[in-house]
Amino acid sequence: MKRAHIIVLALVSATAAWAADKLPAPDKFLFWTPAEQAVGYRNIEKIFPVRTVSRGVSGVPGAKRELPRAGGGFDVAYDYQNKHWNTDAFMKENRVSGLLVVKDGRIVLERYGLGRKAGDRWTSFSVGKSVTSTLVGAAIADGHIKSLDAQVTTFLPELKGSAYDGVTVRDLITMRSGVKWNEDYADPKSDVNSFYGKPIVDYMKKLPRAHPPGTHFNYDTGETNLAGVLVARAVHKHLADYLSERIWSKIGAEQDAAWMIDRGGDELGGCCISMTLRDTARFGLFFMEGGHGVLPKDWVAQASSKQTPSDFAGLGYGYFWWIHDDGTYEALGIFGQSIFIAPKEKLVIVTNSAWPEADAVPRYAVHDAYVAAVRKALR
């Protein structure tokens, strides 16, 4: 091969490698291509403003919680939709970047895809909602919020005179404020596609009322961001700092997390905490185990119980957690993020993905079939 050809091929190869790692544009966050997702979701802190969630207090890291590995090479084999499946097939079908199964505190399966490594963080999307509601519980335990019956406007007085008059913290964290909101990810003009990056209180106070408070479930990411601002106001700390102080420094995290912030400097309480796969599982274990004294004694039981019917797949809704009829519950995020918890089985399954669509019922079904197969195999 001639030297000129070698140089050209080398340049083409280098250009391709650069393109594969090129950071996607932030203004198309919910509409990134699959290639952009694979890079962007693990590099959020390089694309958006974030605040660090330290795994230590005053710069001193806490002891890492070890997650020992169970013996044997665990996998599952099952039939679904007239096809034979295993873990590789599931990961390929649902574009899974990270899959972790923890049983009795031990890792029985850990796999990565889409170019991700074990030390890479991945954005949570709406899995972050369940973290935010857990911080509401911590703020109640710490005496910063009197109870779930406290008025939202007590902490966010600039909402007085808006549709949030008469809305309680309980209404907020069960998606029953009654305030009108459009969560259609496919509609570029919907609220969920319009509010990103804008000061959340300013945006939410302009919304009209659709139902009386506490009477109607409506999934509302803006409202979960509002819950995050409420906690920050109540505790007089940035939400990331409070998460670090009360939870992240106590779960034995192996890395700091990163929480996306809006233009007003507030963390997005309904989205976008970048965490490693194992640290996401450590949060799931912390919650499943009752909160290690950080939360009110009955908080986990109430948060993981059906507080209201939802409008999705027959699931109930707790305190920013999705509730299954069999006593299991789940934190869910668009594009295929999940923390599935089966407390009676002492089982936590974490899935990070990059689905081509934000919400895809067939992909949820593929995920649920895999989870069912894992549960059956581990019984």
SERO-336121 format. One record per residue (C-alpha): z, y, x; residue in one letter. Coordinates in steps of 0.02 Angstrom, whole numbers, plus 50000, padded with zeros to 5 digits. Layout:
! SERO-336121
+-------+-------+-------+-----+
|     Z |     Y |     X | res |
+-------+-------+-------+-----+
|     Z |     Y |     X |   A |
...
+-------+-------+-------+-----+
! end
This chain:
! SERO-336121
+-------+-------+-------+-----+
|     Z |     Y |     X | res |
+-------+-------+-------+-----+
| 50000 | 50000 | 50000 |   M |
| 49954 | 50172 | 50065 |   K |
| 50091 | 50294 | 50113 |   R |
| 50032 | 50421 | 49982 |   A |
| 50047 | 50290 | 49846 |   H |
| 50223 | 50246 | 49904 |   I |
| 50273 | 50430 | 49899 |   I |
| 50200 | 50451 | 49724 |   V |
| 50289 | 50295 | 49659 |   L |
| 50452 | 50354 | 49736 |   A |
| 50434 | 50523 | 49651 |   L |
| 50394 | 50441 | 49484 |   V |
| 50545 | 50326 | 49502 |   S |
| 50660 | 50471 | 49546 |   A |
| 50594 | 50574 | 49399 |   T |
| 50624 | 50429 | 49279 |   A |
| 50802 | 50406 | 49343 |   A |
| 50834 | 50592 | 49323 |   W |
| 50764 | 50591 | 49145 |   A |
| 50875 | 50443 | 49100 |   A |
| 51029 | 50542 | 49151 |   D |
| 50974 | 50712 | 49086 |   K |
| 51104 | 50787 | 48971 |   L |
| 51041 | 50816 | 48793 |   P |
| 51044 | 50985 | 48707 |   A |
| 51207 | 51022 | 48615 |   P |
| 51123 | 51104 | 48464 |   D |
| 51047 | 50936 | 48411 |   K |
| 51210 | 50839 | 48428 |   F |
| 51192 | 50743 | 48264 |   L |
| 51006 | 50716 | 48291 |   F |
| 50999 | 50653 | 48472 |   W |
| 50873 | 50517 | 48509 |   T |
| 50939 | 50344 | 48555 |   P |
| 50907 | 50381 | 48739 |   A |
| 51000 | 50547 | 48724 |   E |
| 51145 | 50463 | 48635 |   Q |
| 51170 | 50337 | 48775 |   A |
| 51190 | 50478 | 48900 |   V |
| 51268 | 50613 | 48792 |   G |
| 51405 | 50512 | 48708 |   Y |
| 51482 | 50467 | 48876 |   R |
| 51463 | 50644 | 48948 |   N |
| 51527 | 50754 | 48807 |   I |
| 51636 | 50860 | 48924 |   E |
| 51479 | 50908 | 49022 |   K |
| 51388 | 50966 | 48865 |   I |
| 51521 | 51045 | 48753 |   F |
| 51681 | 51143 | 48785 |   P |
| 51831 | 51025 | 48783 |   V |
| 52017 | 51028 | 48814 |   R |
| 52096 | 50892 | 48920 |   T |
| 52220 | 50771 | 48843 |   V |
| 52327 | 50728 | 48993 |   S |
| 52395 | 50552 | 49010 |   R |
| 52549 | 50626 | 49094 |   G |
| 52680 | 50759 | 49061 |   V |
| 52687 | 50911 | 49177 |   S |
| 52551 | 50830 | 49281 |   G |
| 52650 | 50669 | 49310 |   V |
| 52558 | 50517 | 49240 |   P |
| 52656 | 50393 | 49138 |   G |
| 52658 | 50207 | 49177 |   A |
| 52495 | 50125 | 49127 |   K |
| 52511 | 49995 | 48990 |   R |
| 52436 | 49838 | 49060 |   E |
| 52321 | 49740 | 48948 |   L |
| 52322 | 49566 | 49024 |   P |
| 52174 | 49453 | 48994 |   R |
| 52187 | 49295 | 48893 |   A |
| 52118 | 49141 | 48975 |   G |
| 51945 | 49071 | 48937 |   G |
| 51778 | 49151 | 48898 |   G |
| 51795 | 49198 | 48716 |   F |
| 51641 | 49218 | 48606 |   D |
| 51596 | 49185 | 48426 |   V |
| 51452 | 49092 | 48346 |   A |
| 51418 | 49124 | 48162 |   Y |
| 51280 | 49135 | 48034 |   D |
| 51237 | 49297 | 47945 |   Y |
| 51082 | 49347 | 47846 |   Q |
| 51001 | 49180 | 47882 |   N |
| 51015 | 49206 | 48070 |   K |
| 51126 | 49136 | 48206 |   H |
| 51233 | 49268 | 48291 |   W |
| 51348 | 49287 | 48440 |   N |
| 51423 | 49437 | 48530 |   T |
| 51263 | 49477 | 48626 |   D |
| 51160 | 49475 | 48467 |   A |
| 51285 | 49588 | 48378 |   F |
| 51290 | 49713 | 48521 |   M |
| 51101 | 49720 | 48532 |   K |
| 51076 | 49740 | 48344 |   E |
| 51205 | 49880 | 48327 |   N |
| 51175 | 49965 | 48495 |   R |
| 51354 | 49936 | 48551 |   V |
| 51411 | 50025 | 48710 |   S |
| 51585 | 49951 | 48713 |   G |
| 51673 | 49808 | 48625 |   L |
| 51855 | 49761 | 48651 |   L |
| 51956 | 49628 | 48561 |   V |
| 52145 | 49630 | 48590 |   V |
| 52251 | 49490 | 48516 |   K |
| 52441 | 49484 | 48540 |   D |
| 52424 | 49624 | 48668 |   G |
| 52300 | 49527 | 48775 |   R |
| 52115 | 49560 | 48800 |   I |
| 52014 | 49412 | 48737 |   V |
| 51844 | 49499 | 48750 |   L |
| 51781 | 49657 | 48836 |   E |
| 51597 | 49699 | 48853 |   R |
| 51490 | 49852 | 48887 |   Y |
| 51311 | 49903 | 48852 |   G |
| 51188 | 50049 | 48852 |   L |
| 51225 | 50083 | 49035 |   G |
| 51410 | 50114 | 49006 |   R |
| 51545 | 50060 | 49129 |   K |
| 51729 | 50021 | 49096 |   A |
| 51787 | 50189 | 49163 |   G |
| 51666 | 50289 | 49054 |   D |
| 51735 | 50383 | 48906 |   R |
| 51640 | 50384 | 48740 |   W |
| 51653 | 50509 | 48598 |   T |
| 51750 | 50455 | 48445 |   S |
| 51665 | 50550 | 48306 |   F |
| 51775 | 50527 | 48151 |   S |
| 51892 | 50401 | 48233 |   V |
| 51972 | 50564 | 48291 |   G |
| 52025 | 50597 | 48111 |   K |
| 52149 | 50454 | 48120 |   S |
| 52221 | 50527 | 48280 |   V |
| 52241 | 50696 | 48194 |   T |
| 52333 | 50624 | 48044 |   S |
| 52447 | 50532 | 48166 |   T |
| 52489 | 50701 | 48243 |   L |
| 52534 | 50763 | 48068 |   V |
| 52661 | 50621 | 48064 |   G |
| 52727 | 50668 | 48235 |   A |
| 52746 | 50850 | 48180 |   A |
| 52846 | 50794 | 48028 |   I |
| 52957 | 50683 | 48136 |   A |
| 52984 | 50829 | 48255 |   D |
| 53031 | 50945 | 48111 |   G |
| 52882 | 51062 | 48130 |   H |
| 52814 | 51016 | 47958 |   I |
| 52946 | 50994 | 47823 |   K |
| 52851 | 50862 | 47723 |   S |
| 52680 | 50813 | 47659 |   L |
| 52715 | 50918 | 47505 |   D |
| 52714 | 51078 | 47609 |   A |
| 52579 | 51203 | 47561 |   Q |
| 52429 | 51220 | 47677 |   V |
| 52437 | 51409 | 47660 |   T |
| 52613 | 51408 | 47733 |   T |
| 52536 | 51366 | 47901 |   F |
| 52367 | 51448 | 47873 |   L |
| 52408 | 51609 | 47778 |   P |
| 52232 | 51676 | 47800 |   E |
| 52180 | 51544 | 47670 |   L |
| 52283 | 51629 | 47535 |   K |
| 52170 | 51685 | 47394 |   G |
| 52044 | 51548 | 47435 |   S |
| 52013 | 51377 | 47358 |   A |
| 52157 | 51312 | 47465 |   Y |
| 52289 | 51396 | 47358 |   D |
| 52398 | 51255 | 47290 |   G |
| 52333 | 51124 | 47413 |   V |
| 52467 | 51023 | 47502 |   T |
| 52463 | 50938 | 47671 |   V |
| 52459 | 50772 | 47576 |   R |
| 52304 | 50829 | 47482 |   D |
| 52224 | 50877 | 47647 |   L |
| 52251 | 50712 | 47739 |   I |
| 52196 | 50606 | 47590 |   T |
| 52034 | 50706 | 47564 |   M |
| 52090 | 50769 | 47393 |   R |
| 52096 | 50958 | 47415 |   S |
| 51968 | 50984 | 47277 |   G |
| 51872 | 51107 | 47385 |   V |
| 51682 | 51091 | 47376 |   K |
| 51603 | 51014 | 47532 |   W |
| 51437 | 50928 | 47573 |   N |
| 51450 | 50787 | 47703 |   E |
| 51265 | 50737 | 47701 |   D |
| 51221 | 50704 | 47884 |   Y |
| 51036 | 50692 | 47845 |   A |
| 51031 | 50867 | 47770 |   D |
| 51019 | 50999 | 47908 |   P |
| 51087 | 51130 | 47788 |   K |
| 51240 | 51030 | 47732 |   S |
| 51415 | 51091 | 47773 |   D |
| 51441 | 50952 | 47900 |   V |
| 51285 | 51007 | 47993 |   N |
| 51321 | 51193 | 47976 |   S |
| 51501 | 51215 | 48029 |   F |
| 51500 | 51135 | 48203 |   Y |
| 51552 | 51260 | 48335 |   G |
| 51607 | 51393 | 48210 |   K |
| 51789 | 51448 | 48189 |   P |
| 51845 | 51322 | 48059 |   I |
| 51967 | 51429 | 47958 |   V |
| 51836 | 51565 | 47935 |   D |
| 51710 | 51437 | 47874 |   Y |
| 51827 | 51342 | 47756 |   M |
| 51903 | 51494 | 47671 |   K |
| 51732 | 51540 | 47599 |   K |
| 51708 | 51373 | 47510 |   L |
| 51727 | 51364 | 47319 |   P |
| 51838 | 51248 | 47219 |   R |
| 51760 | 51094 | 47138 |   A |
| 51915 | 51001 | 47069 |   H |
| 52101 | 51031 | 47047 |   P |
| 52201 | 50986 | 47204 |   P |
| 52254 | 50805 | 47220 |   G |
| 52135 | 50737 | 47087 |   T |
| 51970 | 50693 | 47170 |   H |
| 51923 | 50609 | 47335 |   F |
| 51783 | 50694 | 47433 |   N |
| 51752 | 50651 | 47615 |   Y |
| 51763 | 50814 | 47712 |   D |
| 51756 | 50828 | 47901 |   T |
| 51789 | 51015 | 47893 |   G |
| 51954 | 50979 | 47809 |   E |
| 52008 | 50863 | 47949 |   T |
| 51970 | 51001 | 48073 |   N |
| 52077 | 51113 | 47965 |   L |
| 52218 | 50985 | 47974 |   A |
| 52206 | 50995 | 48163 |   G |
| 52224 | 51184 | 48161 |   V |
| 52370 | 51166 | 48042 |   L |
| 52462 | 51050 | 48162 |   V |
| 52427 | 51164 | 48309 |   A |
| 52497 | 51312 | 48213 |   R |
| 52650 | 51212 | 48159 |   A |
| 52694 | 51151 | 48334 |   V |
| 52639 | 51310 | 48425 |   H |
| 52533 | 51210 | 48548 |   K |
| 52352 | 51166 | 48573 |   H |
| 52316 | 51005 | 48481 |   L |
| 52263 | 50919 | 48643 |   A |
| 52427 | 50968 | 48725 |   D |
| 52527 | 50901 | 48578 |   Y |
| 52428 | 50739 | 48580 |   L |
| 52465 | 50723 | 48766 |   S |
| 52650 | 50760 | 48745 |   E |
| 52687 | 50649 | 48595 |   R |
| 52561 | 50507 | 48610 |   I |
| 52441 | 50499 | 48756 |   W |
| 52579 | 50506 | 48886 |   S |
| 52672 | 50367 | 48793 |   K |
| 52537 | 50238 | 48760 |   I |
| 52509 | 50196 | 48943 |   G |
| 52335 | 50273 | 48948 |   A |
| 52233 | 50240 | 49104 |   E |
| 52135 | 50403 | 49094 |   Q |
| 52147 | 50577 | 49022 |   D |
| 52049 | 50603 | 48862 |   A |
| 51942 | 50754 | 48819 |   A |
| 51942 | 50840 | 48649 |   W |
| 51795 | 50948 | 48595 |   M |
| 51839 | 51126 | 48541 |   I |
| 51750 | 51252 | 48431 |   D |
| 51703 | 51431 | 48472 |   R |
| 51873 | 51489 | 48415 |   G |
| 51958 | 51378 | 48543 |   G |
| 52025 | 51252 | 48415 |   D |
| 52006 | 51065 | 48439 |   E |
| 51893 | 50980 | 48312 |   L |
| 52027 | 50882 | 48220 |   G |
| 51896 | 50779 | 48129 |   G |
| 51793 | 50728 | 48278 |   C |
| 51752 | 50701 | 48456 |   C |
| 51894 | 50640 | 48565 |   I |
| 51816 | 50559 | 48718 |   S |
| 51915 | 50405 | 48771 |   M |
| 51890 | 50248 | 48872 |   T |
| 51873 | 50088 | 48773 |   L |
| 52041 | 50021 | 48833 |   R |
| 52132 | 50184 | 48795 |   D |
| 52060 | 50183 | 48620 |   T |
| 52135 | 50009 | 48601 |   A |
| 52301 | 50071 | 48671 |   R |
| 52306 | 50203 | 48534 |   F |
| 52269 | 50067 | 48405 |   G |
| 52412 | 49961 | 48474 |   L |
| 52530 | 50111 | 48474 |   F |
| 52492 | 50139 | 48290 |   F |
| 52497 | 49955 | 48240 |   M |
| 52666 | 49939 | 48326 |   E |
| 52741 | 50079 | 48220 |   G |
| 52723 | 50229 | 48334 |   G |
| 52860 | 50188 | 48461 |   H |
| 52983 | 50311 | 48383 |   G |
| 52860 | 50457 | 48384 |   V |
| 52821 | 50443 | 48197 |   L |
| 52931 | 50441 | 48042 |   P |
| 52992 | 50264 | 48006 |   K |
| 52880 | 50237 | 47855 |   D |
| 52731 | 50333 | 47920 |   W |
| 52621 | 50188 | 47976 |   V |
| 52654 | 50091 | 47816 |   A |
| 52606 | 50242 | 47710 |   Q |
| 52460 | 50300 | 47817 |   A |
| 52383 | 50125 | 47816 |   S |
| 52408 | 50099 | 47628 |   S |
| 52286 | 50147 | 47491 |   K |
| 52334 | 50323 | 47437 |   Q |
| 52173 | 50349 | 47338 |   T |
| 52011 | 50260 | 47297 |   P |
| 51865 | 50317 | 47403 |   S |
| 51680 | 50330 | 47369 |   D |
| 51630 | 50214 | 47511 |   F |
| 51602 | 50025 | 47504 |   A |
| 51750 | 49994 | 47388 |   G |
| 51874 | 50045 | 47523 |   L |
| 52035 | 50136 | 47490 |   G |
| 52091 | 50287 | 47589 |   Y |
| 52259 | 50320 | 47671 |   G |
| 52303 | 50464 | 47788 |   Y |
| 52131 | 50480 | 47869 |   F |
| 52122 | 50290 | 47883 |   W |
| 52005 | 50175 | 47783 |   W |
| 52099 | 50037 | 47692 |   I |
| 52039 | 49860 | 47658 |   H |
| 52105 | 49755 | 47514 |   D |
| 52178 | 49621 | 47630 |   D |
| 52301 | 49737 | 47718 |   G |
| 52190 | 49778 | 47865 |   T |
| 52136 | 49956 | 47900 |   Y |
| 52013 | 50050 | 48006 |   E |
| 51971 | 50214 | 48090 |   A |
| 51784 | 50241 | 48069 |   L |
| 51663 | 50362 | 48150 |   G |
| 51478 | 50392 | 48120 |   I |
| 51350 | 50311 | 48234 |   F |
| 51460 | 50155 | 48245 |   G |
| 51634 | 50196 | 48309 |   Q |
| 51783 | 50093 | 48246 |   S |
| 51962 | 50043 | 48276 |   I |
| 51994 | 49892 | 48164 |   F |
| 52176 | 49840 | 48146 |   I |
| 52243 | 49679 | 48069 |   A |
| 52432 | 49700 | 48087 |   P |
| 52481 | 49527 | 48025 |   K |
| 52364 | 49450 | 48152 |   E |
| 52418 | 49570 | 48291 |   K |
| 52234 | 49605 | 48316 |   L |
| 52143 | 49764 | 48368 |   V |
| 51954 | 49771 | 48383 |   I |
| 51873 | 49928 | 48456 |   V |
| 51687 | 49960 | 48440 |   T |
| 51588 | 50105 | 48515 |   N |
| 51405 | 50118 | 48472 |   S |
| 51251 | 50230 | 48465 |   A |
| 51168 | 50190 | 48300 |   W |
| 51000 | 50276 | 48269 |   P |
| 51070 | 50336 | 48102 |   E |
| 51237 | 50422 | 48071 |   A |
| 51281 | 50317 | 47919 |   D |
| 51192 | 50152 | 47892 |   A |
| 51260 | 50029 | 47764 |   V |
| 51167 | 49880 | 47841 |   P |
| 51244 | 49916 | 48012 |   R |
| 51418 | 49927 | 47937 |   Y |
| 51384 | 49757 | 47859 |   A |
| 51331 | 49686 | 48028 |   V |
| 51492 | 49755 | 48104 |   H |
| 51599 | 49683 | 47965 |   D |
| 51519 | 49512 | 47984 |   A |
| 51558 | 49512 | 48170 |   Y |
| 51739 | 49565 | 48139 |   V |
| 51758 | 49427 | 48010 |   A |
| 51691 | 49299 | 48134 |   A |
| 51812 | 49357 | 48269 |   V |
| 51960 | 49349 | 48150 |   R |
| 51913 | 49174 | 48095 |   K |
| 51893 | 49114 | 48274 |   A |
| 52062 | 49184 | 48328 |   L |
| 52166 | 49115 | 48186 |   R |
+-------+-------+-------+-----+
! end
